[in-house]
């Protein structure tokens, strides 16, 4: 467990933490007498721990960025696992998702629709504030001002 004082310093110094939530399911395997399989009680304990740690980081103002945990996985897998944790409400999770590009590329003008900013964005079928699953229903993609 990271002490609150360390989290406060991380927030003050703008340290970016990228959690690896998706790994929890891979480290929740146990021998069931026949094979290695997901141990649901171990998995729930890991999820409880991660939920608490993420809430503490967020509440202390630590900069959280999301990414894929391993080769072959996707950002959506990580987002789905964070949704499953119920660590954040839709607004908080969207702030983290939308803030990630600014944290990864601080020299670029990203994440806002303003003059001089890069013209790359997604148009979703629904409002993710109402249903976070709307993130999976992309209606249109625009990159550098060009419709894809």
C-alpha positions as CSV (number, residue, x, y, z in Angstrom):
1,X,0.0,0.0,0.0
2,X,1.4,3.3,-1.0
3,X,1.4,5.8,1.9
4,X,-0.8,8.9,1.6
5,X,2.3,11.1,2.0
6,X,3.8,9.4,-1.1
7,X,0.7,9.9,-3.1
8,X,0.5,13.5,-2.1
9,X,4.1,14.0,-3.2
10,X,3.4,12.2,-6.5
11,X,0.4,14.6,-7.1
12,X,2.6,17.6,-6.3
13,X,5.3,16.5,-8.6
14,X,2.9,15.5,-11.3
15,X,4.0,11.9,-11.4
16,X,1.9,9.9,-13.8
17,X,0.8,6.4,-12.6
18,X,-0.5,3.9,-15.1
19,X,-2.4,1.2,-13.2
20,X,-2.3,-2.4,-14.5
21,X,-5.8,-3.5,-13.5
22,X,-6.1,-6.2,-16.2
23,X,-3.3,-8.2,-14.7
24,X,-5.4,-9.0,-11.6
25,X,-7.3,-11.8,-13.5
26,X,-4.0,-13.4,-14.5
27,X,-2.7,-13.3,-11.0
28,X,-5.9,-14.8,-9.5
29,X,-5.3,-18.3,-10.8
30,X,-5.2,-21.3,-8.4
31,X,-4.9,-25.0,-8.8
32,X,-8.5,-26.5,-8.6
33,X,-7.3,-30.1,-8.4
34,X,-7.3,-30.5,-12.2
35,X,-5.9,-27.3,-13.7
36,X,-5.0,-23.7,-13.0
37,X,-8.3,-21.7,-13.1
38,X,-9.6,-18.4,-11.9
39,X,-10.1,-18.4,-8.1
40,X,-13.1,-16.1,-7.7
41,X,-12.5,-15.3,-4.1
42,X,-8.8,-14.4,-4.8
43,X,-9.9,-12.4,-7.8
44,X,-12.5,-10.5,-5.7
45,X,-9.9,-9.8,-3.0
46,X,-7.5,-8.4,-5.7
47,X,-10.3,-6.2,-7.1
48,X,-11.2,-4.9,-3.7
49,X,-7.5,-4.0,-3.1
50,X,-7.2,-2.3,-6.5
51,X,-10.5,-0.4,-6.1
52,X,-9.2,1.0,-2.8
53,X,-5.8,2.0,-4.2
54,X,-7.2,3.6,-7.3
55,X,-9.7,5.6,-5.2
56,X,-6.9,6.8,-2.9
57,X,-4.7,7.8,-5.8
58,X,-7.6,9.7,-7.5
59,X,-8.7,11.4,-4.3
60,X,-5.1,12.5,-3.6
61,X,-4.9,14.1,-7.1
62,X,-2.5,11.7,-8.6
63,X,-2.4,11.8,-12.4
64,X,-3.7,8.5,-13.7
65,X,-3.2,7.5,-17.3
66,X,-4.6,4.4,-18.9
67,X,-2.9,2.0,-21.3
68,X,-2.9,-1.6,-22.4
69,X,-1.1,-3.8,-19.9
70,X,0.5,-6.3,-22.1
71,X,1.3,-7.1,-25.7
72,X,-1.9,-8.2,-27.5
73,X,-4.3,-6.5,-25.1
74,X,-6.2,-3.4,-25.8
75,X,-6.9,-0.2,-24.0
76,X,-10.6,-1.2,-24.0
77,X,-9.7,-4.4,-22.1
78,X,-8.1,-2.2,-19.4
79,X,-11.1,0.2,-19.4
80,X,-13.6,-2.7,-19.1
81,X,-11.6,-4.1,-16.1
82,X,-11.6,-0.7,-14.5
83,X,-15.4,-0.4,-15.1
84,X,-15.8,-3.8,-13.5
85,X,-13.9,-2.6,-10.4
86,X,-16.5,0.2,-9.9
87,X,-13.7,2.4,-8.7
88,X,-14.9,5.5,-10.6
89,X,-18.2,7.0,-11.7
90,X,-18.6,7.7,-15.4
91,X,-17.5,11.3,-15.1
92,X,-14.3,10.4,-13.2
93,X,-13.4,7.6,-15.6
94,X,-14.0,9.9,-18.7
95,X,-11.7,12.5,-17.1
96,X,-9.0,9.9,-16.7
97,X,-9.4,8.5,-20.2
98,X,-9.5,12.0,-21.9
99,X,-6.6,13.2,-19.7
100,X,-4.4,10.3,-20.7
101,X,-3.4,11.8,-24.1
102,X,-2.4,15.1,-22.5
103,X,-0.2,13.2,-19.9
104,X,1.5,11.0,-22.5
105,X,2.0,13.9,-25.0
106,X,2.3,17.1,-22.9
107,X,4.0,19.0,-25.8
108,X,1.0,18.5,-28.1
109,X,-2.3,20.4,-28.1
110,X,-4.8,17.5,-27.5
111,X,-8.0,16.8,-25.7
112,X,-9.9,20.0,-26.4
113,X,-11.8,21.4,-29.4
114,X,-10.1,24.7,-29.7
115,X,-8.4,26.7,-32.4
116,X,-4.8,25.5,-32.8
117,X,-5.5,22.0,-31.3
118,X,-5.2,18.8,-33.2
119,X,-8.3,17.8,-35.0
120,X,-8.5,14.2,-33.9
121,X,-11.6,12.9,-32.1
122,X,-14.3,10.2,-32.0
123,X,-18.0,10.7,-32.3
124,X,-19.9,8.2,-30.2
125,X,-23.4,6.8,-30.7
126,X,-24.4,7.7,-27.1
127,X,-23.4,9.7,-24.1
128,X,-20.8,7.9,-22.0
129,X,-21.8,10.0,-19.0
130,X,-25.1,8.1,-19.1
131,X,-23.7,4.7,-20.1
132,X,-20.0,4.2,-20.2
133,X,-20.5,1.4,-22.7
134,X,-21.0,4.1,-25.3
135,X,-17.2,4.2,-25.6
136,X,-17.6,1.0,-27.7
137,X,-20.1,2.5,-30.1
138,X,-18.0,4.7,-32.3
139,X,-20.1,6.5,-35.0
140,X,-17.2,8.4,-36.6
141,X,-13.5,8.8,-36.4
142,X,-11.6,12.0,-37.3
143,X,-7.8,12.1,-37.4
144,X,-6.0,15.4,-38.1
145,X,-9.2,16.8,-39.4
146,X,-9.8,14.0,-41.9
147,X,-12.8,11.7,-41.6
148,X,-11.6,8.1,-41.5
